[in-house]
Each structure stands twice: as structure tokens, then as C-alpha cells.
Amino acid sequence: MFSKACEYAIKSVIYIAQEALAGKKTNVKQIAEATNAPEAFVAKILQPLSKKGILTSNKGKQGGFSVELDKIDKIKLIEIVLATDGPDILTRCAFGLEKCTSEKPCPFHDKFKGIREELRDSLSEISVYDMALKTEQGIAFLKN
């Protein structure tokens, strides 16, 4: 459903949040290992998230990525999705039609519209904090 970049971005931010809750910054190598993602790819996908203010990035030997603790429960998954994949996942046609509207729908339009709305609502409700707690408690996982 999400692009590979978005999947890695979500997992990376959750891991970074988990580390932030423990009072730690984490670097690209650690994030890549924790999420089974290629290190160069992680470095690339985290930059836009830092520019959007989702993550804090510090350069240098003691640098790394973190999430501000006072923001951690306010960052919703939809912010990561929109920063990484843009709004298309919430608007595009399931059949890939360029102009799929209520007036000229694809065969799946009406059903998929509800699915997209439900997805948007869920992503808007779920915080990075919620996901970090689940991984910290061992009831959810970032890799197999």
C-alpha cells in the first residue's frame, strides 16, 4: 500500500521515538539495523522528515536523529506518510485512472473512497508515541 520509502520512514521514526523515550539519540546505522533497511536509503528518507520538523537532526560525532519528547505524542502517522509519499495514496484511483470521480467513476470508486477515508482517519489518529510504546512493550515489531 505504501511505497518502500514510506514503510522505512514509518519504521524509522517509530524506532527513533522509542530511543528518544529512553533518552537516546540514534544514528543512521542503528536505525538501518533496527528496521532492516539499507543504510543509504535511511539517510535519504530521514532528511525530508527532519526538514518538516518531524525529526530533529544533529550532525557530527555525537549527532544523530531524535524526536522531541514534547512532540512525540502529537506526531501522527499521516504526517510521515504525507511527507514521504505525498497525498496521492489518499486521493488516487485504485485502478490508476487519471480522472476518477463520482461523476465518472472506476468500478471500484465508491468502495475505495470509503477505504481511503478510513485509512486517512486511522493515520490521523495513531501517534508515533502509540507505536513506539507497542514496540517497546514487545507487542509489535519493526522487523521479522
N, CA, C and O atoms as CSV, one atom per row, in Angstrom:
chain,resi,resn,atom,element,x,y,z
A,1,MET,N,N,0.827,-1.178,0.000
A,1,MET,CA,C,0.000,0.000,0.000
A,1,MET,C,C,0.881,1.254,0.000
A,1,MET,O,O,0.713,2.126,-0.852
A,2,PHE,N,N,1.816,1.348,0.949
A,2,PHE,CA,C,2.738,2.479,0.983
A,2,PHE,C,C,3.954,2.155,0.125
A,2,PHE,O,O,4.245,0.988,-0.138
A,3,SER,N,N,4.654,3.184,-0.304
A,3,SER,CA,C,5.910,2.957,-1.015
A,3,SER,C,C,6.920,2.371,-0.029
A,3,SER,O,O,6.748,2.476,1.185
A,4,LYS,N,N,7.963,1.760,-0.559
A,4,LYS,CA,C,9.016,1.209,0.292
A,4,LYS,C,C,9.640,2.324,1.137
A,4,LYS,O,O,9.954,2.123,2.310
A,5,ALA,N,N,9.814,3.502,0.525
A,5,ALA,CA,C,10.373,4.643,1.261
A,5,ALA,C,C,9.486,5.002,2.450
A,5,ALA,O,O,9.986,5.291,3.537
A,6,CYS,N,N,8.189,4.982,2.245
A,6,CYS,CA,C,7.253,5.325,3.314
A,6,CYS,C,C,7.268,4.260,4.415
A,6,CYS,O,O,7.231,4.589,5.601
A,7,GLU,N,N,7.321,3.007,4.026
A,7,GLU,CA,C,7.404,1.930,5.021
A,7,GLU,C,C,8.639,2.113,5.900
A,7,GLU,O,O,8.558,2.044,7.127
A,8,TYR,N,N,9.782,2.346,5.257
A,8,TYR,CA,C,11.022,2.550,6.007
A,8,TYR,C,C,10.951,3.811,6.857
A,8,TYR,O,O,11.449,3.829,7.982
A,9,ALA,N,N,10.339,4.857,6.331
A,9,ALA,CA,C,10.221,6.114,7.084
A,9,ALA,C,C,9.392,5.907,8.349
A,9,ALA,O,O,9.778,6.357,9.427
A,10,ILE,N,N,8.264,5.233,8.219
A,10,ILE,CA,C,7.409,4.979,9.385
A,10,ILE,C,C,8.162,4.149,10.426
A,10,ILE,O,O,8.179,4.490,11.609
A,11,LYS,N,N,8.780,3.063,9.979
A,11,LYS,CA,C,9.520,2.210,10.913
A,11,LYS,C,C,10.679,2.967,11.565
A,11,LYS,O,O,10.940,2.812,12.758
A,12,SER,N,N,11.363,3.779,10.775
A,12,SER,CA,C,12.496,4.541,11.300
A,12,SER,C,C,12.059,5.543,12.356
A,12,SER,O,O,12.688,5.656,13.408
A,13,VAL,N,N,10.990,6.264,12.082
A,13,VAL,CA,C,10.512,7.261,13.051
A,13,VAL,C,C,10.044,6.575,14.331
A,13,VAL,O,O,10.279,7.085,15.427
A,14,ILE,N,N,9.396,5.442,14.205
A,14,ILE,CA,C,8.966,4.704,15.401
A,14,ILE,C,C,10.186,4.282,16.225
A,14,ILE,O,O,10.191,4.414,17.449
A,15,TYR,N,N,11.212,3.778,15.548
A,15,TYR,CA,C,12.430,3.379,16.265
A,15,TYR,C,C,13.102,4.587,16.927
A,15,TYR,O,O,13.525,4.512,18.080
A,16,ILE,N,N,13.197,5.685,16.199
A,16,ILE,CA,C,13.803,6.902,16.744
A,16,ILE,C,C,13.013,7.377,17.968
A,16,ILE,O,O,13.601,7.805,18.961
A,17,ALA,N,N,11.705,7.302,17.894
A,17,ALA,CA,C,10.851,7.696,19.023
A,17,ALA,C,C,11.076,6.784,20.222
A,17,ALA,O,O,11.144,7.245,21.361
A,18,GLN,N,N,11.188,5.502,19.959
A,18,GLN,CA,C,11.439,4.537,21.030
A,18,GLN,C,C,12.760,4.865,21.731
A,18,GLN,O,O,12.846,4.831,22.958
A,19,GLU,N,N,13.768,5.176,20.953
A,19,GLU,CA,C,15.063,5.544,21.526
A,19,GLU,C,C,14.975,6.871,22.283
A,19,GLU,O,O,15.584,7.023,23.342
A,20,ALA,N,N,14.224,7.823,21.745
A,20,ALA,CA,C,14.055,9.125,22.409
A,20,ALA,C,C,13.388,8.954,23.771
A,20,ALA,O,O,13.742,9.639,24.731
A,21,LEU,N,N,12.432,8.046,23.852
A,21,LEU,CA,C,11.770,7.783,25.131
A,21,LEU,C,C,12.753,7.240,26.169
A,21,LEU,O,O,12.569,7.416,27.373
A,22,ALA,N,N,13.801,6.577,25.673
A,22,ALA,CA,C,14.846,6.057,26.562
A,22,ALA,C,C,15.955,7.090,26.779
A,22,ALA,O,O,16.964,6.799,27.422
A,23,GLY,N,N,15.763,8.296,26.239
A,23,GLY,CA,C,16.736,9.366,26.424
A,23,GLY,C,C,17.928,9.308,25.494
A,23,GLY,O,O,18.974,9.886,25.788
A,24,LYS,N,N,17.784,8.609,24.363
A,24,LYS,CA,C,18.910,8.425,23.449
A,24,LYS,C,C,18.642,9.046,22.081
A,24,LYS,O,O,17.503,9.128,21.623
A,25,LYS,N,N,19.733,9.481,21.443
A,25,LYS,CA,C,19.710,9.809,20.020
A,25,LYS,C,C,20.151,8.545,19.306
A,25,LYS,O,O,20.772,7.672,19.912
A,26,THR,N,N,19.840,8.443,18.048
A,26,THR,CA,C,20.257,7.270,17.300
A,26,THR,C,C,20.783,7.693,15.942
A,26,THR,O,O,20.344,8.696,15.379
A,27,ASN,N,N,21.722,6.929,15.423
A,27,ASN,CA,C,22.309,7.287,14.134
A,27,ASN,C,C,21.750,6.415,13.015
A,27,ASN,O,O,21.019,5.455,13.257
A,28,VAL,N,N,22.108,6.767,11.803
A,28,VAL,CA,C,21.562,6.093,10.622
A,28,VAL,C,C,21.875,4.600,10.641
A,28,VAL,O,O,21.021,3.783,10.299
A,29,LYS,N,N,23.086,4.242,11.037
A,29,LYS,CA,C,23.464,2.825,11.071
A,29,LYS,C,C,22.567,2.040,12.035
A,29,LYS,O,O,22.094,0.953,11.701
A,30,GLN,N,N,22.339,2.585,13.212
A,30,GLN,CA,C,21.480,1.920,14.199
A,30,GLN,C,C,20.043,1.801,13.686
A,30,GLN,O,O,19.395,0.769,13.864
A,31,ILE,N,N,19.561,2.851,13.059
A,31,ILE,CA,C,18.193,2.843,12.524
A,31,ILE,C,C,18.065,1.788,11.436
A,31,ILE,O,O,17.093,1.033,11.404
A,32,ALA,N,N,19.047,1.737,10.547
A,32,ALA,CA,C,19.031,0.757,9.458
A,32,ALA,C,C,19.018,-0.670,10.005
A,32,ALA,O,O,18.277,-1.521,9.512
A,33,GLU,N,N,19.830,-0.927,11.012
A,33,GLU,CA,C,19.872,-2.262,11.618
A,33,GLU,C,C,18.549,-2.609,12.292
A,33,GLU,O,O,18.067,-3.737,12.179
A,34,ALA,N,N,17.969,-1.651,12.986
A,34,ALA,CA,C,16.729,-1.895,13.735
A,34,ALA,C,C,15.522,-2.100,12.831
A,34,ALA,O,O,14.534,-2.710,13.239
A,35,THR,N,N,15.599,-1.593,11.604
A,35,THR,CA,C,14.441,-1.656,10.704
A,35,THR,C,C,14.667,-2.523,9.473
A,35,THR,O,O,13.789,-2.623,8.616
A,36,ASN,N,N,15.841,-3.154,9.379
A,36,ASN,CA,C,16.190,-3.956,8.200
A,36,ASN,C,C,16.130,-3.141,6.913
A,36,ASN,O,O,15.663,-3.628,5.883
A,37,ALA,N,N,16.597,-1.922,6.975
A,37,ALA,CA,C,16.570,-1.026,5.821
A,37,ALA,C,C,18.000,-0.723,5.381
A,37,ALA,O,O,18.911,-0.700,6.209
A,38,PRO,N,N,18.204,-0.491,4.087
A,38,PRO,CA,C,19.538,-0.108,3.621
A,38,PRO,C,C,19.961,1.237,4.233
A,38,PRO,O,O,19.184,2.191,4.255
A,39,GLU,N,N,21.185,1.294,4.721
A,39,GLU,CA,C,21.675,2.478,5.431
A,39,GLU,C,C,21.585,3.752,4.582
A,39,GLU,O,O,21.133,4.789,5.068
A,40,ALA,N,N,22.011,3.676,3.326
A,40,ALA,CA,C,21.974,4.863,2.455
A,40,ALA,C,C,20.537,5.329,2.229
A,40,ALA,O,O,20.267,6.528,2.151
A,41,PHE,N,N,19.629,4.378,2.127
A,41,PHE,CA,C,18.219,4.707,1.914
A,41,PHE,C,C,17.641,5.394,3.152
A,41,PHE,O,O,16.881,6.356,3.036
A,42,VAL,N,N,18.000,4.901,4.321
A,42,VAL,CA,C,17.531,5.509,5.572
A,42,VAL,C,C,18.004,6.957,5.647
A,42,VAL,O,O,17.225,7.852,5.975
A,43,ALA,N,N,19.273,7.185,5.345
A,43,ALA,CA,C,19.815,8.546,5.386
A,43,ALA,C,C,19.032,9.464,4.453
A,43,ALA,O,O,18.753,10.615,4.790
A,44,LYS,N,N,18.684,8.950,3.292
A,44,LYS,CA,C,17.957,9.752,2.297
A,44,LYS,C,C,16.525,10.064,2.741
A,44,LYS,O,O,16.069,11.197,2.589
A,45,ILE,N,N,15.819,9.086,3.282
A,45,ILE,CA,C,14.402,9.304,3.620
A,45,ILE,C,C,14.212,10.112,4.904
A,45,ILE,O,O,13.148,10.698,5.107
A,46,LEU,N,N,15.215,10.153,5.765
A,46,LEU,CA,C,15.062,10.887,7.018
A,46,LEU,C,C,15.245,12.395,6.855
A,46,LEU,O,O,14.738,13.169,7.665
A,47,GLN,N,N,15.956,12.812,5.828
A,47,GLN,CA,C,16.197,14.247,5.637
A,47,GLN,C,C,14.911,15.049,5.458
A,47,GLN,O,O,14.751,16.073,6.122
A,48,PRO,N,N,13.977,14.627,4.581
A,48,PRO,CA,C,12.728,15.394,4.457
A,48,PRO,C,C,11.923,15.428,5.762
A,48,PRO,O,O,11.245,16.415,6.048
A,49,LEU,N,N,11.999,14.365,6.539
A,49,LEU,CA,C,11.280,14.325,7.817
A,49,LEU,C,C,11.890,15.314,8.803
A,49,LEU,O,O,11.183,15.912,9.614
A,50,SER,N,N,13.183,15.478,8.728
A,50,SER,CA,C,13.862,16.459,9.565
A,50,SER,C,C,13.500,17.879,9.124
A,50,SER,O,O,13.253,18.753,9.956
A,51,LYS,N,N,13.473,18.096,7.827
A,51,LYS,CA,C,13.116,19.424,7.301
A,51,LYS,C,C,11.679,19.807,7.641
A,51,LYS,O,O,11.378,20.986,7.824
A,52,LYS,N,N,10.793,18.818,7.727
A,52,LYS,CA,C,9.388,19.077,8.068
A,52,LYS,C,C,9.177,19.224,9.580
A,52,LYS,O,O,8.071,19.530,10.026
A,53,GLY,N,N,10.233,19.007,10.361
A,53,GLY,CA,C,10.128,19.166,11.805
A,53,GLY,C,C,9.620,17.933,12.540
A,53,GLY,O,O,9.350,17.991,13.739
A,54,ILE,N,N,9.490,16.825,11.831
A,54,ILE,CA,C,9.051,15.578,12.466
A,54,ILE,C,C,10.187,15.010,13.317
A,54,ILE,O,O,9.963,14.495,14.412
A,55,LEU,N,N,11.404,15.113,12.795
A,55,LEU,CA,C,12.601,14.650,13.489
A,55,LEU,C,C,13.529,15.821,13.767
A,55,LEU,O,O,13.444,16.871,13.130
A,56,THR,N,N,14.412,15.617,14.727
A,56,THR,CA,C,15.497,16.553,14.981
A,56,THR,C,C,16.774,15.864,14.536
A,56,THR,O,O,17.022,14.713,14.896
A,57,SER,N,N,17.574,16.557,13.764
A,57,SER,CA,C,18.817,16.002,13.249
A,57,SER,C,C,19.989,16.836,13.743
A,57,SER,O,O,19.981,18.063,13.641
A,58,ASN,N,N,20.998,16.153,14.279
A,58,ASN,CA,C,22.216,16.818,14.724
A,58,ASN,C,C,23.395,16.179,14.011
A,58,ASN,O,O,23.545,14.957,14.015
A,59,LYS,N,N,24.224,17.000,13.406
A,59,LYS,CA,C,25.398,16.499,12.690
A,59,LYS,C,C,26.571,16.337,13.646
A,59,LYS,O,O,26.557,16.840,14.769
A,60,GLY,N,N,27.579,15.628,13.174
A,60,GLY,CA,C,28.810,15.484,13.945
A,60,GLY,C,C,28.916,14.148,14.647
A,60,GLY,O,O,28.031,13.299,14.551
A,61,LYS,N,N,30.032,13.981,15.362
A,61,LYS,CA,C,30.331,12.710,16.024
A,61,LYS,C,C,29.258,12.311,17.035
A,61,LYS,O,O,28.908,11.135,17.134
A,62,GLN,N,N,28.743,13.266,17.773
A,62,GLN,CA,C,27.703,12.987,18.759
A,62,GLN,C,C,26.304,13.214,18.193
A,62,GLN,O,O,25.320,13.249,18.933
A,63,GLY,N,N,26.230,13.365,16.888
A,63,GLY,CA,C,24.956,13.665,16.235
A,63,GLY,C,C,24.062,12.450,16.110
A,63,GLY,O,O,24.365,11.370,16.618
A,64,GLY,N,N,22.980,12.650,15.437
A,64,GLY,CA,C,22.023,11.583,15.217
A,64,GLY,C,C,20.631,12.159,15.084
A,64,GLY,O,O,20.446,13.370,14.967
A,65,PHE,N,N,19.674,11.285,15.104
A,65,PHE,CA,C,18.277,11.691,14.970
A,65,PHE,C,C,17.552,11.472,16.286
A,65,PHE,O,O,17.872,10.566,17.056
A,66,SER,N,N,16.572,12.321,16.520
A,66,SER,CA,C,15.752,12.204,17.714
A,66,SER,C,C,14.379,12.794,17.427
A,66,SER,O,O,14.155,13.438,16.402
A,67,VAL,N,N,13.478,12.557,18.352
A,67,VAL,CA,C,12.149,13.164,18.321
A,67,VAL,C,C,12.020,13.939,19.625
A,67,VAL,O,O,12.339,13.420,20.694
A,68,GLU,N,N,11.558,15.164,19.539
A,68,GLU,CA,C,11.376,15.955,20.750
A,68,GLU,C,C,10.279,15.318,21.604
A,68,GLU,O,O,9.182,15.044,21.118
A,69,LEU,N,N,10.584,15.090,22.863
A,69,LEU,CA,C,9.650,14.385,23.742
A,69,LEU,C,C,8.314,15.098,23.896
A,69,LEU,O,O,7.283,14.446,24.060
A,70,ASP,N,N,8.315,16.414,23.847
A,70,ASP,CA,C,7.041,17.121,23.981
A,70,ASP,C,C,6.198,17.065,22.708
A,70,ASP,O,O,5.039,17.481,22.710
A,71,LYS,N,N,6.781,16.548,21.617
A,71,LYS,CA,C,6.049,16.403,20.349
A,71,LYS,C,C,5.654,14.955,20.061
A,71,LYS,O,O,4.796,14.693,19.218
A,72,ILE,N,N,6.277,14.036,20.758
A,72,ILE,CA,C,6.209,12.626,20.384
A,72,ILE,C,C,4.780,12.081,20.309
A,72,ILE,O,O,4.486,11.243,19.456
A,73,ASP,N,N,3.906,12.539,21.178
A,73,ASP,CA,C,2.527,12.047,21.145
A,73,ASP,C,C,1.652,12.865,20.196
A,73,ASP,O,O,0.490,12.527,19.968
A,74,LYS,N,N,2.210,13.932,19.650
A,74,LYS,CA,C,1.454,14.770,18.714
A,74,LYS,C,C,1.746,14.423,17.255
A,74,LYS,O,O,0.970,14.779,16.369
A,75,ILE,N,N,2.848,13.738,17.002
A,75,ILE,CA,C,3.206,13.362,15.634
A,75,ILE,C,C,2.363,12.162,15.231
A,75,ILE,O,O,2.462,11.089,15.826
A,76,LYS,N,N,1.552,12.352,14.236
A,76,LYS,CA,C,0.667,11.294,13.749
A,76,LYS,C,C,1.284,10.622,12.528
A,76,LYS,O,O,2.072,11.234,11.808
A,77,LEU,N,N,0.928,9.377,12.300
A,77,LEU,CA,C,1.480,8.642,11.169
A,77,LEU,C,C,1.180,9.324,9.840
A,77,LEU,O,O,1.966,9.217,8.899
A,78,ILE,N,N,0.059,10.020,9.754
A,78,ILE,CA,C,-0.282,10.683,8.498
A,78,ILE,C,C,0.773,11.713,8.110
A,78,ILE,O,O,1.010,11.931,6.922
A,79,GLU,N,N,1.407,12.347,9.091
A,79,GLU,CA,C,2.451,13.331,8.793
A,79,GLU,C,C,3.634,12.673,8.093
A,79,GLU,O,O,4.212,13.249,7.171
A,80,ILE,N,N,3.989,11.481,8.526
A,80,ILE,CA,C,5.100,10.749,7.917
A,80,ILE,C,C,4.720,10.318,6.507
A,80,ILE,O,O,5.513,10.453,5.576
A,81,VAL,N,N,3.507,9.801,6.353
A,81,VAL,CA,C,3.029,9.358,5.036
A,81,VAL,C,C,3.010,10.521,4.055
A,81,VAL,O,O,3.510,10.394,2.937
A,82,LEU,N,N,2.441,11.646,4.456
A,82,LEU,CA,C,2.356,12.800,3.563
A,82,LEU,C,C,3.737,13.366,3.242
A,82,LEU,O,O,3.982,13.788,2.112
A,83,ALA,N,N,4.639,13.381,4.218
A,83,ALA,CA,C,5.990,13.895,3.985
A,83,ALA,C,C,6.786,12.991,3.055
A,83,ALA,O,O,7.666,13.458,2.332
A,84,THR,N,N,6.480,11.703,3.073
A,84,THR,CA,C,7.246,10.739,2.281
A,84,THR,C,C,6.602,10.442,0.931
A,84,THR,O,O,7.274,10.484,-0.100
A,85,ASP,N,N,5.311,10.145,0.932
A,85,ASP,CA,C,4.618,9.735,-0.297
A,85,ASP,C,C,3.730,10.816,-0.896
A,85,ASP,O,O,3.285,10.691,-2.037
A,86,GLY,N,N,3.471,11.864,-0.145
A,86,GLY,CA,C,2.553,12.888,-0.631
A,86,GLY,C,C,1.115,12.430,-0.465
A,86,GLY,O,O,0.867,11.348,0.067
A,87,PRO,N,N,0.165,13.241,-0.912
A,87,PRO,CA,C,-1.252,12.948,-0.679
A,87,PRO,C,C,-1.867,11.919,-1.632
A,87,PRO,O,O,-3.024,11.539,-1.454
A,88,ASP,N,N,-1.123,11.467,-2.631
A,88,ASP,CA,C,-1.702,10.572,-3.641
A,88,ASP,C,C,-2.338,9.312,-3.073
A,88,ASP,O,O,-3.374,8.870,-3.569
A,89,ILE,N,N,-1.746,8.736,-2.060
A,89,ILE,CA,C,-2.294,7.497,-1.504
A,89,ILE,C,C,-3.709,7.710,-0.965
A,89,ILE,O,O,-4.505,6.774,-0.894
A,90,LEU,N,N,-4.004,8.934,-0.594
A,90,LEU,CA,C,-5.320,9.246,-0.038
A,90,LEU,C,C,-6.291,9.775,-1.084
A,90,LEU,O,O,-7.453,10.042,-0.778
A,91,THR,N,N,-5.820,9.927,-2.315
A,91,THR,CA,C,-6.682,10.516,-3.341
A,91,THR,C,C,-6.720,9.745,-4.653
A,91,THR,O,O,-7.705,9.837,-5.386
A,92,ARG,N,N,-5.681,8.993,-4.965
A,92,ARG,CA,C,-5.613,8.387,-6.301
A,92,ARG,C,C,-6.595,7.229,-6.473
A,92,ARG,O,O,-7.061,6.615,-5.514
A,93,CYS,N,N,-6.875,6.973,-7.713
A,93,CYS,CA,C,-7.791,5.903,-8.108
A,93,CYS,C,C,-7.139,4.540,-7.878
A,93,CYS,O,O,-5.954,4.359,-8.160
A,94,ALA,N,N,-7.905,3.596,-7.373
A,94,ALA,CA,C,-7.405,2.243,-7.139
A,94,ALA,C,C,-7.020,1.551,-8.442
A,94,ALA,O,O,-6.151,0.679,-8.451
A,95,PHE,N,N,-7.661,1.936,-9.535
A,95,PHE,CA,C,-7.377,1.341,-10.840
A,95,PHE,C,C,-6.339,2.141,-11.620
A,95,PHE,O,O,-5.955,1.761,-12.726
A,96,GLY,N,N,-5.890,3.248,-11.040
A,96,GLY,CA,C,-4.878,4.053,-11.701
A,96,GLY,C,C,-5.408,5.014,-12.749
A,96,GLY,O,O,-4.636,5.581,-13.521
A,97,LEU,N,N,-6.738,5.201,-12.781
A,97,LEU,CA,C,-7.297,6.144,-13.746
A,97,LEU,C,C,-6.922,7.567,-13.347
A,97,LEU,O,O,-6.955,7.924,-12.169
A,98,GLU,N,N,-6.570,8.367,-14.336
A,98,GLU,CA,C,-6.169,9.744,-14.063
A,98,GLU,C,C,-7.340,10.587,-13.587
A,98,GLU,O,O,-7.190,11.427,-12.700
A,99,LYS,N,N,-8.505,10.361,-14.180
A,99,LYS,CA,C,-9.690,11.141,-13.811
A,99,LYS,C,C,-10.789,10.195,-13.357
A,99,LYS,O,O,-11.630,9.769,-14.148
A,100,CYS,N,N,-10.766,9.883,-12.098
A,100,CYS,CA,C,-11.762,9.007,-11.496
A,100,CYS,C,C,-12.537,9.857,-10.500
A,100,CYS,O,O,-12.002,10.263,-9.468
A,101,THR,N,N,-13.780,10.118,-10.809
A,101,THR,CA,C,-14.605,10.984,-9.966
A,101,THR,C,C,-15.951,10.326,-9.714
A,101,THR,O,O,-16.262,9.286,-10.294
A,102,SER,N,N,-16.737,10.931,-8.856
A,102,SER,CA,C,-18.090,10.428,-8.602
A,102,SER,C,C,-18.935,10.478,-9.866
A,102,SER,O,O,-19.824,9.650,-10.060
A,103,GLU,N,N,-18.652,11.457,-10.729
A,103,GLU,CA,C,-19.397,11.589,-11.986
A,103,GLU,C,C,-18.926,10.585,-13.032
A,103,GLU,O,O,-19.714,10.128,-13.860
A,104,LYS,N,N,-17.636,10.243,-12.992
A,104,LYS,CA,C,-17.076,9.287,-13.955
A,104,LYS,C,C,-16.164,8.320,-13.189
A,104,LYS,O,O,-14.939,8.407,-13.273
A,105,PRO,N,N,-16.787,7.392,-12.438
A,105,PRO,CA,C,-16.016,6.523,-11.540
A,105,PRO,C,C,-15.466,5.267,-12.214
A,105,PRO,O,O,-15.985,4.799,-13.227
A,106,CYS,N,N,-14.408,4.746,-11.620
A,106,CYS,CA,C,-13.943,3.411,-11.987
A,106,CYS,C,C,-14.882,2.416,-11.290
A,106,CYS,O,O,-15.677,2.825,-10.443
A,107,PRO,N,N,-14.811,1.130,-11.624
A,107,PRO,CA,C,-15.712,0.155,-10.998
A,107,PRO,C,C,-15.563,0.034,-9.472
A,107,PRO,O,O,-16.483,-0.427,-8.795
A,108,PHE,N,N,-14.433,0.439,-8.944
A,108,PHE,CA,C,-14.152,0.278,-7.516
A,108,PHE,C,C,-14.251,1.601,-6.752
A,108,PHE,O,O,-14.014,1.636,-5.544
A,109,HIS,N,N,-14.597,2.680,-7.440
A,109,HIS,CA,C,-14.547,4.034,-6.888
A,109,HIS,C,C,-15.290,4.183,-5.557
A,109,HIS,O,O,-14.710,4.638,-4.571
A,110,ASP,N,N,-16.538,3.811,-5.527
A,110,ASP,CA,C,-17.345,4.039,-4.322
A,110,ASP,C,C,-16.814,3.268,-3.118
A,110,ASP,O,O,-16.758,3.805,-2.011
A,111,LYS,N,N,-16.430,2.032,-3.324
A,111,LYS,CA,C,-15.895,1.214,-2.231
A,111,LYS,C,C,-14.534,1.746,-1.770
A,111,LYS,O,O,-14.272,1.852,-0.572
A,112,PHE,N,N,-13.678,2.078,-2.732
A,112,PHE,CA,C,-12.326,2.518,-2.404
A,112,PHE,C,C,-12.322,3.892,-1.741
A,112,PHE,O,O,-11.436,4.191,-0.940
A,113,LYS,N,N,-13.283,4.712,-2.060
A,113,LYS,CA,C,-13.385,6.034,-1.431
A,113,LYS,C,C,-13.523,5.872,0.085
A,113,LYS,O,O,-12.871,6.582,0.851
A,114,GLY,N,N,-14.359,4.951,0.505
A,114,GLY,CA,C,-14.531,4.685,1.935
A,114,GLY,C,C,-13.272,4.128,2.576
A,114,GLY,O,O,-12.934,4.479,3.706
A,115,ILE,N,N,-12.584,3.266,1.856
A,115,ILE,CA,C,-11.336,2.687,2.363
A,115,ILE,C,C,-10.287,3.786,2.553
A,115,ILE,O,O,-9.601,3.833,3.574
A,116,ARG,N,N,-10.172,4.664,1.561
A,116,ARG,CA,C,-9.211,5.778,1.662
A,116,ARG,C,C,-9.548,6.689,2.843
A,116,ARG,O,O,-8.656,7.127,3.569
A,117,GLU,N,N,-10.831,6.968,3.029
A,117,GLU,CA,C,-11.248,7.830,4.147
A,117,GLU,C,C,-10.931,7.169,5.490
A,117,GLU,O,O,-10.473,7.825,6.426
A,118,GLU,N,N,-11.179,5.879,5.566
A,118,GLU,CA,C,-10.881,5.139,6.799
A,118,GLU,C,C,-9.377,5.114,7.070
A,118,GLU,O,O,-8.938,5.263,8.211
A,119,LEU,N,N,-8.601,4.925,6.011
A,119,LEU,CA,C,-7.148,4.943,6.142
A,119,LEU,C,C,-6.672,6.312,6.626
A,119,LEU,O,O,-5.867,6.398,7.553
A,120,ARG,N,N,-7.166,7.377,6.003
A,120,ARG,CA,C,-6.786,8.735,6.403
A,120,ARG,C,C,-7.141,8.980,7.873
A,120,ARG,O,O,-6.339,9.533,8.626
A,121,ASP,N,N,-8.333,8.569,8.271
A,121,ASP,CA,C,-8.761,8.762,9.659
A,121,ASP,C,C,-7.860,7.995,10.631
A,121,ASP,O,O,-7.462,8.524,11.669
A,122,SER,N,N,-7.545,6.753,10.287
A,122,SER,CA,C,-6.684,5.939,11.155
A,122,SER,C,C,-5.292,6.540,11.271
A,122,SER,O,O,-4.750,6.653,12.371
A,123,LEU,N,N,-4.712,6.924,10.140
A,123,LEU,CA,C,-3.378,7.515,10.153
A,123,LEU,C,C,-3.356,8.840,10.913
A,123,LEU,O,O,-2.334,9.219,11.486
A,124,SER,N,N,-4.478,9.534,10.912
A,124,SER,CA,C,-4.578,10.820,11.616
A,124,SER,C,C,-4.728,10.648,13.124
A,124,SER,O,O,-4.445,11.571,13.887
A,125,GLU,N,N,-5.166,9.480,13.550
A,125,GLU,CA,C,-5.378,9.213,14.977
A,125,GLU,C,C,-4.168,8.578,15.655
A,125,GLU,O,O,-3.917,8.827,16.834
A,126,ILE,N,N,-3.427,7.772,14.928
A,126,ILE,CA,C,-2.342,6.988,15.524
A,126,ILE,C,C,-1.081,7.840,15.644
A,126,ILE,O,O,-0.595,8.396,14.659
A,127,SER,N,N,-0.564,7.930,16.865
A,127,SER,CA,C,0.648,8.727,17.080
A,127,SER,C,C,1.893,7.842,17.052
A,127,SER,O,O,1.827,6.628,17.240
A,128,VAL,N,N,3.008,8.485,16.815
A,128,VAL,CA,C,4.297,7.811,16.870
A,128,VAL,C,C,4.514,7.255,18.280
A,128,VAL,O,O,5.084,6.176,18.444
A,129,TYR,N,N,4.069,7.979,19.272
A,129,TYR,CA,C,4.179,7.535,20.665
A,129,TYR,C,C,3.458,6.196,20.863
A,129,TYR,O,O,3.999,5.283,21.486
A,130,ASP,N,N,2.235,6.086,20.329
A,130,ASP,CA,C,1.469,4.835,20.443
A,130,ASP,C,C,2.255,3.660,19.862
A,130,ASP,O,O,2.327,2.587,20.462
A,131,MET,N,N,2.839,3.881,18.693
A,131,MET,CA,C,3.582,2.818,18.015
A,131,MET,C,C,4.881,2.488,18.756
A,131,MET,O,O,5.251,1.320,18.874
A,132,ALA,N,N,5.566,3.512,19.252
A,132,ALA,CA,C,6.817,3.290,19.990
A,132,ALA,C,C,6.560,2.484,21.263
A,132,ALA,O,O,7.351,1.608,21.614
A,133,LEU,N,N,5.471,2.774,21.945
A,133,LEU,CA,C,5.133,2.007,23.152
A,133,LEU,C,C,4.882,0.544,22.823
A,133,LEU,O,O,5.316,-0.345,23.556
A,134,LYS,N,N,4.182,0.294,21.724
A,134,LYS,CA,C,3.898,-1.097,21.344
A,134,LYS,C,C,5.179,-1.866,21.041
A,134,LYS,O,O,5.311,-3.029,21.422
A,135,THR,N,N,6.121,-1.223,20.357
A,135,THR,CA,C,7.376,-1.918,20.069
A,135,THR,C,C,8.206,-2.078,21.340
A,135,THR,O,O,8.847,-3.110,21.540
A,136,GLU,N,N,8.194,-1.069,22.189
A,136,GLU,CA,C,8.930,-1.133,23.456
A,136,GLU,C,C,8.394,-2.256,24.344
A,136,GLU,O,O,9.166,-2.935,25.021
A,137,GLN,N,N,7.086,-2.451,24.342
A,137,GLN,CA,C,6.449,-3.485,25.165
A,137,GLN,C,C,6.542,-4.876,24.535
A,137,GLN,O,O,6.158,-5.867,25.157
A,138,GLY,N,N,7.048,-4.951,23.310
A,138,GLY,CA,C,7.196,-6.235,22.642
A,138,GLY,C,C,5.905,-6.796,22.074
A,138,GLY,O,O,5.825,-7.990,21.785
A,139,ILE,N,N,4.886,-5.949,21.908
A,139,ILE,CA,C,3.628,-6.432,21.323
A,139,ILE,C,C,3.514,-6.064,19.847
A,139,ILE,O,O,2.545,-6.430,19.182
A,140,ALA,N,N,4.517,-5.332,19.336
A,140,ALA,CA,C,4.599,-5.013,17.909
A,140,ALA,C,C,6.080,-4.984,17.540
A,140,ALA,O,O,6.936,-4.772,18.398
A,141,PHE,N,N,6.372,-5.195,16.271
A,141,PHE,CA,C,7.755,-5.348,15.832
A,141,PHE,C,C,8.027,-4.517,14.589
A,141,PHE,O,O,7.132,-4.277,13.778
A,142,LEU,N,N,9.285,-4.078,14.447
A,142,LEU,CA,C,9.685,-3.285,13.292
A,142,LEU,C,C,10.354,-4.122,12.214
A,142,LEU,O,O,10.547,-3.656,11.091
A,143,LYS,N,N,10.708,-5.359,12.554
A,143,LYS,CA,C,11.292,-6.266,11.563
A,143,LYS,C,C,11.013,-7.696,11.990
A,143,LYS,O,O,10.688,-7.961,13.147
A,144,ASN,N,N,11.144,-8.612,11.042
A,144,ASN,CA,C,10.921,-10.038,11.337
A,144,ASN,C,C,12.136,-10.651,11.977
A,144,ASN,O,O,12.134,-11.840,12.294
